[in-house]
Amino acid sequence: MLALVAAALLCTVASLLFVGRWLVVQDPLEKAQAIVVLSGRMPLRAMEAAKLYREGYAPKVWLTHSAEPGATLEAMGIPFASEDFYSLHVLMHEGVPADAIRVLQPPIVNTADEIAAISAEMAEERDNTVIIVTSKVHTRRVRILWHRLAAKRGRAIIRAASDDPFEPGHWWRDTGDALDVVREFLGILNAWAGMPLHPAN
């Protein structure tokens, strides 16, 4: 019995150590109709998108528009320049012309909303491939949600920001990385379950 318990503990520990690497996935790059910057982790994602744009992988860059914290601050009478405002300026600083950048609507709350906005925009275009730039730890959940919600609309090439400091092999050493891993793993479980959990109002 003790041997079985020890083996189970070892398997659990090994799985926990491996989960950081499992969460990080990337697809081979190829030309697409647009590069999409998901909300969050500014400015790393926008910088990566600009790099891909300069390398000629797509003629346009799309930004998603996060509803928060702008909506809450607006209700308090506090002005707030949205995240996509700053991401747009990062893109232009890194060499993307303003007329190549588009902010997608409607405002988003979570990754599922972002995928819905991207796939709706793709329906207006002739091509059906986009490159989605996000953080390393977020890549697998984005891929799972894309296949669940938007695979019929087109194809997404998932890429991580190359300067993202997340260490998949040592995620437990940093509290921020550890929290990211837990959040992503729970988000993936929710996606596999058909997304019974929804964002708080």
N, C-alpha and C positions, 0 to 999 in steps of 0.2 A: 504494500500500500504506500509506504514511504517513497519507494522508487517511482511509483506512478505519479505521486504528487510532485516529486522533484522534476520528473520529466515534463509534466504539465506546466510547471513554473518556468522551466527552461524554454519550452516552446512559446509561452506567453511573452517572456522577456525578448526572445529572438524576434518574435513578430512585431513587438513594439519598436525594437531597434530598426527593423526593416521598413516600417510603415512610412518613414520620411522619404526614402528612396522610391517607394511604390507610388507616392502621391505625385511625383514629378514625371511628367511625360512631355514629349515634343514630337512634332511631325516634321518630316523633311520639307524644307522650303521650296516653293515654286511660285510662279507668278500668279497673282490674284487680282480681283477687281478692286479690292480695298484692304487696307490694314486697319484693324479695329483696336482701339485702346479701351480696355475695360476700366471702369471707375475704381479708384483706389491706388495706394502706393505711389502717389505722385512724388517726384517726376520720373521715376524709373521706367514705368510702362511707356510714357510718352517719348522718352529718350530712345527706347528700343524701337518704337514705331518709326521715329524719324530716321534711325539708322537703316531700317529695312526699306524705307522710302528712298533714301539716298542710294541704296544698292539696287534700286530699280524693280523691286518685287511687286509694287502696285502704284498706280497713278494717283490714288486718293488715300486719305486717312480719315477714319470716322471716329468720333468721340461719343460716348454715351453721357447722358445728362442725369446726374444723381439728384433725387428729390430732396435729400437731406445732406447737411443740416440746414439748407437754404429755407425750406418751408417753415421749420420751427423758428428760425431766427427772424424770418419775415413777420410771423405772427407776433413776435416780441417787438417789432419795430426796429430791428437791428439789420442794417444793410450787410449783404454777404455776396461777394463775387464767387460764383460757382466754381467747382473743381474743374469743369471743362473749360472755363475761362482761362485758368492758369495753365492747363494742359495745352490749350491752343497756343498760348504764348511760348511754352516750352518747345512745342513743335516748330514754330516759326524761328525761334532762336537757333534750333538745330538744323535749319535749312529747308523746312517744308513751307512752300508758299501758302498764303492765306486762302487762295482760291482752290487749293487742293484739300482743304479741311472742311468737314461737315459735322455738325452736332446733331445726333439722332434724337428723335422724339418718339414717344412721350417720355417724361421723366421716369427714371427707374428707381426701384427700391432694392432689388437683389439681382443675382446673376441670371435667374430665370427671366426676369424682366429685360435684362440686357440682350439675352439671346432672342427674345421675341422681337425686340426693336431691330436687331441686326437682320434677322430673317425677313422681317417685313420690308426693310430697305433693299435687301437682295432681290425681292420680288419685282422691284422697279428697274432692275438692271439686267443687262443681257447675259453677263457672266454669272456663274453660280459658285464662286469660290472666294472666301475671305481668309485673311490671316488674322487670328485673334491673339493679341498680346496681353499677357497677364503675369502674375507672380508665379514663381516656381511651384510653391506649395498648392496653388489654386488650379494648376493645369489639368489634373485628372478630373476634378469636379466639373470644370468647364467642358471637357470632352464628353463626359457622361451626360450632362444636361443637353449638350448639342445633339447627341444621338437620340436622346429621348424626346426633345422638343422641336428640333428643326432639321433633322437629317433629310426630310423630303424636300426642303426648300433649297438645299445646296450643301456644299462641303466647307468645312472649317479646318484650317491648318492651325493647330494650337502651338504657340510659341511662348517661352518664358523670357522675361527681361534678363539679359545676360549679366547685368550688374547687380541683380538681386542677391543680397548677402545670405539668404537662407541656406543652411548647410544640411542637406537631407540625411547625411550619414551621422550627424551629431546634433540633431534637432533638440534633444533633451537637455543640452547644455545651456540653452538660452530660453528665458521665460517667454519672450515674444514668439520664438519659433515653436515652442511647446504649445502655446495657446493656438497658434495657427494650425498646427497639426490636429489638435483636438477638434477645432471648429470645422476644418475641412473633412475630417473623417465623419463627424456627425452630419455634415451637409451631404456627403455621399450616401450615407445610410438613409437619409430622408429622400434623396433622389431615387434610390433603389426601391424604396417603399411606395413610390408614386407621389411623393411630396405632400404627405398629410399635414406637415407643419408649415405654417405660413408666417410671413413677417408680422411682427407686432404692429398694431395701428398706432 
